[in-house]
Amino acid sequence: MPTNFILGTAGHIDHGKTSLIRALTGIDTDRLPEEKRRGITIDLGFANLALGKYQLGIVDVPGHERFVRNMLAGATGMDLALLVIAADDSIKQQTREHLDILRMLDLKAGLIALTKCDLVEADWLDLVEQEIRLFVRGTVLEDAPIVRTSVMTGQGLDELRRGLEAIAERAEQVALAAEGAPFRMAIDRTFTVAGHGTVVTGSISSGV
């Protein structure tokens, strides 16, 4: 049975995607000196998280508008999505752009993390959640749980882990149902190897 899945982050710059992944995994996905200096994610970062029988390979994508191309590269092959929205900033430009990208993917399930909840009042959180529900209507995240979190206080991190395990279980069920479907593979790249010919790589979405 499939128990390894790719989880991709999505969301606006400075909404706490990288900090949240660090809090969950202990891994800092910002590796480049420029990322450290500027305090923003520029290139794709990677981490892993074990949840029961599931292993999640995490792709942390940039949120800045200048690096949408890098986000697109990281989105290919995602099974699950973690949409990150800061409670003190709500829905912004790259939140919308990233959700548009997620709409185009063959995602199995997703989760929404409301970050920086320690910075706002409870009444404001309720309003932001209502806005998010309208925002994700008609997408794969329409019925996704919204988990209130704070990496400063640790709020919601255990609930988020449980939520991620639950969507991994859902992804497993979807993957099992797809095993009898026709073979489908999205081609990522092609190249030529001397003496062997053309090599094609990609991500299999159904069939075996």
C-alpha positions as MATLAB code, in Angstrom:
seq = 'MPTNFILGTAGHIDHGKTSLIRALTGIDTDRLPEEKRRGITIDLGFANLALGKYQLGIVDVPGHERFVRNMLAGATGMDLALLVIAADDSIKQQTREHLDILRMLDLKAGLIALTKCDLVEADWLDLVEQEIRLFVRGTVLEDAPIVRTSVMTGQGLDELRRGLEAIAERAEQVALAAEGAPFRMAIDRTFTVAGHGTVVTGSISSGV';
ca = [
       0.000    0.000    0.000;
       1.271    3.526   -0.769;
       2.509    5.224    2.400;
       4.965    7.790    1.003;
       3.552   11.089   -0.194;
       4.793   14.500   -1.299;
       3.420   17.432    0.686;
       3.886   20.888   -0.800;
       3.497   24.210    0.953;
       1.676   27.147   -0.609;
       1.043   30.710    0.496;
       2.145   34.334    0.495;
       5.649   35.509    1.370;
       6.339   35.880    5.097;
       3.219   33.984    6.142;
       5.366   31.459    7.998;
       5.640   28.441    5.683;
       9.307   27.754    6.401;
       8.978   28.455   10.135;
       6.031   26.072   10.344;
       7.932   23.286    8.576;
      10.897   23.876   10.890;
       8.614   23.617   13.931;
       7.101   20.364   12.643;
      10.291   18.654   11.489;
      13.267   20.394   13.072;
      14.638   20.986    9.570;
      15.439   24.467    8.243;
      14.536   24.360    4.548;
      16.215   27.718    3.824;
      19.706   26.608    2.784;
      21.097   29.411    0.611;
      23.167   32.247    2.150;
      20.931   34.792    0.401;
      17.855   33.168    1.942;
      19.444   33.473    5.386;
      20.479   37.078    4.755;
      17.129   38.250    3.357;
      14.913   36.069    5.524;
      12.870   34.779    2.575;
      12.665   31.504    0.680;
      14.075   31.787   -2.846;
      14.577   28.212   -4.007;
      12.817   24.975   -3.175;
      13.533   23.531    0.258;
      13.050   19.952    1.392;
      12.234   18.170    4.647;
      10.651   14.929    5.783;
       8.093   14.066    8.424;
       7.139   10.647    9.811;
       3.504   10.347   10.897;
       2.565    6.857   12.030;
       2.981    4.572    9.026;
       3.224    7.525    6.633;
       6.328    9.287    5.394;
       5.809   12.776    4.025;
       8.431   14.309    1.773;
       7.909   18.050    2.181;
       8.612   20.597   -0.554;
       8.752   24.128    0.856;
       8.133   26.603   -1.961;
       8.902   30.342   -2.244;
       6.075   32.784   -1.614;
       7.568   35.865   -3.281;
       6.021   36.879   -6.614;
       9.475   36.925   -8.271;
       9.899   33.217   -7.563;
       6.560   31.848   -8.789;
       8.483   29.834  -11.411;
      10.269   28.017   -8.586;
       6.916   27.392   -6.916;
       5.598   25.875  -10.154;
       8.622   23.579  -10.339;
       8.025   22.393   -6.792;
       4.301   21.911   -7.306;
       4.764   19.217   -9.931;
       4.257   15.825   -8.346;
       2.597   17.031   -5.143;
       0.133   14.605   -3.578;
      -0.920   16.852   -0.706;
      -0.986   20.596   -0.109;
      -0.513   22.687    3.018;
      -1.897   26.169    2.375;
      -0.403   28.604    4.873;
      -2.188   31.876    5.666;
      -1.054   34.337    8.344;
      -3.810   35.344   10.751;
      -2.587   38.943   10.931;
      -2.417   39.357    7.142;
      -5.162   37.081    5.761;
      -5.385   36.345    2.013;
      -2.827   38.138   -0.173;
      -1.645   38.137   -3.793;
       0.534   35.026   -3.693;
      -2.084   33.192   -1.633;
      -4.413   33.631   -4.591;
      -1.754   32.751   -7.187;
      -0.684   29.634   -5.329;
      -4.274   28.440   -4.942;
      -4.737   28.911   -8.704;
      -1.708   26.659   -9.227;
      -3.072   24.061   -6.788;
      -6.322   24.002   -8.765;
      -4.384   22.701  -11.784;
      -2.738   19.833   -9.913;
      -4.040   16.330   -9.322;
      -4.018   16.747   -5.544;
      -5.444   14.035   -3.346;
      -6.103   16.156   -0.246;
      -5.004   19.260    1.605;
      -4.945   21.180    4.848;
      -4.971   24.877    5.756;
      -2.702   26.250    8.474;
      -3.633   29.600    9.988;
      -0.309   30.884   11.325;
       0.731   33.653   13.736;
      -2.463   33.207   15.741;
      -0.742   34.593   18.828;
      -0.693   38.038   17.185;
      -4.458   38.577   16.900;
      -7.634   38.314   18.964;
      -9.983   35.317   18.790;
     -12.757   37.379   17.167;
     -10.389   38.320   14.353;
      -9.460   34.663   13.845;
     -13.129   33.816   13.359;
     -13.442   36.506   10.674;
     -10.312   35.321    8.868;
     -11.562   31.727    8.890;
     -14.844   32.857    7.324;
     -12.895   34.677    4.612;
     -10.777   31.579    3.960;
     -13.854   29.362    3.633;
     -15.212   31.633    0.901;
     -11.778   31.799   -0.731;
     -11.314   28.019   -1.100;
     -14.888   27.237   -2.132;
     -14.973   25.027   -5.231;
     -11.367   23.818   -4.811;
      -9.762   20.661   -3.420;
      -9.393   22.597   -0.153;
     -13.093   23.417    0.153;
     -13.619   20.970    3.024;
     -10.053   21.061    4.327;
      -9.597   21.550    8.069;
      -8.279   24.942    9.164;
      -5.766   24.538   11.989;
      -4.876   27.563   14.114;
      -1.149   27.595   14.829;
       1.676   29.608   16.318;
       5.310   28.566   16.130;
       6.083   31.020   18.946;
       3.761   29.338   21.460;
       3.467   25.862   19.930;
      -0.278   26.294   19.514;
      -1.855   23.823   17.113;
       1.292   21.918   16.154;
       0.073   18.578   17.517;
      -3.326   19.144   15.902;
      -1.561   19.943   12.638;
       0.407   16.685   12.802;
      -2.820   14.761   13.357;
      -4.420   16.599   10.457;
      -1.529   15.810    8.147;
      -1.711   12.138    9.097;
      -5.445   12.178    8.329;
      -4.969   13.638    4.844;
      -2.161   11.138    4.205;
      -4.643    8.366    5.005;
      -7.099    9.932    2.586;
      -4.379   10.144   -0.071;
      -3.639    6.453    0.454;
      -7.268    5.592   -0.234;
      -7.288    7.719   -3.392;
      -4.028    6.151   -4.574;
      -5.355    2.628   -4.030;
      -8.462    3.452   -6.050;
      -6.284    4.817   -8.860;
      -4.130    1.688   -9.163;
      -6.647    0.067  -11.514;
      -6.975    3.212  -13.621;
      -5.191    3.705  -16.970;
      -1.522    4.617  -16.752;
      -0.963    8.382  -16.600;
       2.368   10.147  -16.200;
       3.029   13.874  -16.339;
       6.359   14.327  -18.142;
       8.793   16.510  -16.203;
      11.733   16.464  -18.606;
      13.417   14.612  -21.439;
      17.098   14.264  -22.269;
      19.384   12.155  -24.410;
      21.961    9.727  -23.036;
      24.738    8.765  -25.433;
      24.436    5.119  -26.426;
      20.965    4.759  -24.916;
      18.749    7.327  -26.615;
      15.979    9.497  -25.201;
      15.161    9.294  -21.496;
      11.850   10.578  -20.142;
      11.199   11.334  -16.469;
       7.903   12.240  -14.852;
       5.375   11.761  -12.084;
       2.910    8.860  -12.253;
      -0.604    9.890  -11.207;
      -2.457    6.627  -11.909;
      -1.927    3.068  -13.093;
       1.068    0.871  -12.407;
];
